[in-house]
């Protein structure tokens, strides 16, 4: 078994076991169970943006809205009408924010490429969501720390990403083949995240994790 010299981008463990060597090289962390792409094989940022530009997520598409509802519904169930939210990494359209707004929960949208409204990251919210975002993030620990700072005490933080489960053949997995996907999460990884940040965790439906921030761990001002 080959060990990587790179640190895990989530927990900073210095060693990871080789997980797949095929068209690209992947490693699995023995501490947090994150599977991640070799740093040297990440694509250039402009190529990444070009891939995002090809997405056509129509906020009026019923199928797309049904997909987003897998994350929206558990968050709505755990918050009250009037709660305010932030959808981080919304992409080109505010489709998820619209679902929350329609439920009586006004929500703003932020995206570092398409909607870089950095002033939104200076506020706090009753809930924050990341829909199909974490798999793209090169430094997930840094981003998760920031999300924790954005959630008010007793707030909710919802994540949706395709979980790597035991029945998936990673070499053949369609989700791996997206060149912008660099990190892959499992139930075990989500449990590590919850324990590390002092959050509670529920897994209400496949591919969705709902974290609840504890008051004692959400006191710092948001950082940019």
C-alpha positions in Angstrom: 0.0 0.0 0.0 1.4 3.4 -1.1 1.2 6.4 1.3 0.8 9.9 0.1 3.1 12.7 1.3 0.3 15.2 0.9 -1.8 16.3 3.9 -5.5 15.6 3.9 -7.3 18.8 2.9 -9.9 18.2 5.5 -8.2 17.0 8.7 -4.5 17.7 7.8 -3.4 14.2 8.5 0.0 13.8 7.0 -0.5 10.4 5.4 -3.2 8.8 3.3 -3.4 5.5 1.6 -3.6 5.2 -2.2 -7.3 4.6 -3.1 -7.3 4.5 -6.9 -4.6 4.9 -9.5 -6.3 5.1 -12.9 -6.8 8.1 -15.2 -6.2 10.1 -12.1 -4.8 9.4 -8.6 -6.9 9.4 -5.5 -6.0 9.0 -1.8 -8.1 8.1 1.3 -7.4 9.6 4.7 -7.2 7.1 7.5 -8.4 9.7 10.0 -11.5 11.4 8.5 -12.1 8.9 5.6 -12.1 11.7 3.0 -11.1 10.5 -0.5 -9.3 13.2 -2.4 -7.7 13.8 -5.8 -3.9 14.4 -5.9 -3.2 18.1 -5.7 -1.1 18.0 -8.9 -4.0 16.7 -10.9 -6.5 19.4 -10.2 -7.6 21.3 -13.3 -6.9 25.0 -13.9 -9.3 27.5 -12.5 -10.4 28.8 -15.9 -11.1 25.3 -17.0 -13.1 24.7 -13.9 -15.2 27.8 -14.5 -15.8 26.8 -18.1 -17.2 23.5 -16.8 -19.6 25.5 -14.5 -20.6 27.7 -17.4 -21.9 24.6 -19.2 -24.4 23.9 -16.4 -27.9 24.9 -17.1 -29.8 24.7 -13.9 -33.1 26.2 -14.7 -34.9 27.5 -11.5 -38.2 26.7 -13.2 -37.3 23.1 -14.0 -39.5 20.9 -11.8 -36.9 18.1 -11.8 -34.2 20.4 -10.6 -36.4 21.8 -7.9 -37.3 18.3 -6.8 -33.5 17.5 -6.5 -32.9 20.7 -4.5 -35.8 19.9 -2.2 -33.9 16.9 -0.8 -31.8 19.5 1.0 -34.4 22.3 1.4 -37.0 20.2 3.1 -34.9 19.0 6.0 -33.7 22.5 6.6 -37.2 23.9 6.5 -38.4 21.2 9.0 -35.7 22.4 11.4 -36.3 26.1 11.2 -39.1 28.5 11.8 -40.9 30.7 9.4 -39.1 34.0 9.2 -35.7 32.4 9.6 -33.0 33.9 7.4 -30.6 31.9 5.3 -27.6 31.9 3.1 -27.1 29.5 0.2 -23.3 29.4 -0.4 -22.1 28.3 -3.8 -25.5 28.8 -5.5 -24.1 28.8 -9.1 -25.7 30.8 -11.8 -29.2 30.9 -10.3 -30.8 31.4 -6.9 -33.0 28.3 -7.3 -32.5 26.9 -3.8 -32.8 30.3 -2.2 -36.2 30.7 -4.0 -37.4 27.5 -2.4 -36.6 28.8 1.0 -38.1 32.2 0.3 -41.3 30.5 -0.9 -41.5 28.7 2.5 -41.3 32.0 4.3 -37.6 31.9 5.0 -35.8 34.8 3.2 -32.5 33.6 1.8 -29.7 35.3 0.0 -27.3 33.7 -2.5 -23.6 33.8 -2.7 -21.2 32.3 -5.2 -17.5 33.1 -5.5 -17.8 33.0 -9.4 -21.2 34.2 -10.3 -22.5 36.1 -7.3 -19.4 37.3 -5.3 -21.3 39.5 -2.9 -18.7 39.4 -0.2 -20.6 41.6 2.2 -23.1 38.7 2.7 -20.2 36.9 4.4 -20.1 39.5 7.2 -23.6 38.6 8.4 -25.0 35.7 10.4 -27.9 33.5 9.5 -30.3 31.0 11.0 -29.3 28.5 8.4 -26.6 28.1 5.8 -26.6 25.6 2.9 -24.0 24.1 0.6 -25.7 22.3 -2.3 -23.3 20.3 -4.5 -20.4 22.5 -3.4 -18.1 20.5 -1.0 -16.9 18.1 -3.7 -15.4 21.1 -5.6 -13.6 22.7 -2.6 -9.8 22.4 -2.5 -9.6 23.5 1.2 -12.8 22.0 2.9 -11.6 22.6 6.4 -11.2 26.3 5.8 -14.6 26.6 4.1 -16.4 24.6 6.9 -14.8 26.8 9.5 -16.2 29.8 7.7 -19.7 28.3 7.4 -19.7 27.6 11.2 -18.9 31.3 11.8 -21.8 32.3 9.6 -24.5 30.3 11.4 -26.1 31.9 14.5 -26.1 30.0 17.8 -28.5 27.1 17.6 -28.6 27.5 13.8 -28.6 24.8 11.1 -26.0 24.0 8.5 -27.1 21.8 5.6 -24.9 20.0 3.1 -25.8 18.0 -0.1 -23.1 16.1 -2.0 -23.1 12.6 -3.4 -21.9 10.3 -0.7 -19.3 7.6 -1.4 -20.9 4.5 -0.1 -19.6 0.9 0.2 -21.5 -0.3 -2.8 -20.0 2.2 -5.2 -17.2 1.1 -7.5 -15.1 4.2 -7.3 -13.2 3.7 -10.6 -16.5 3.6 -12.5 -18.4 6.2 -10.5 -19.9 8.9 -12.7 -19.4 11.5 -9.9 -15.7 10.9 -9.9 -15.5 11.5 -13.6 -16.4 15.2 -13.2 -13.0 16.9 -13.5 -14.1 19.6 -11.0 -14.8 17.1 -8.2 -11.7 16.8 -6.0 -13.1 15.6 -2.6 -15.5 12.8 -1.8 -17.4 12.3 1.4 -19.0 9.4 3.2 -21.1 9.0 6.4 -17.9 8.5 8.3 -16.5 11.8 7.0 -19.6 13.6 8.0 -19.3 12.2 11.5 -15.7 13.3 11.7 -16.7 16.8 10.7 -19.5 16.9 13.3 -17.1 15.7 16.0 -14.3 18.1 15.0 -16.5 21.2 14.9 -18.7 20.3 17.9 -21.8 20.1 15.8 -24.7 17.6 16.0 -25.4 15.5 12.9 -28.4 14.0 11.3 -28.5 12.2 7.9 -32.2 12.6 7.0 -32.0 11.3 3.4 -29.2 9.9 1.2 -26.5 12.4 0.3 -27.7 15.1 2.8 -26.1 16.0 6.1 -27.7 18.4 8.5 -25.4 19.9 11.2 -26.7 21.9 14.1 -24.3 24.4 15.6 -23.9 24.4 19.3 -24.1 27.8 21.1 -20.7 27.4 22.8 -18.9 26.8 19.5 -20.4 29.6 17.5 -19.2 32.8 19.1 -16.5 34.2 16.8 -17.2 36.9 14.2 -17.3 35.7 10.6 -13.9 36.0 8.8 -13.3 36.8 5.2 
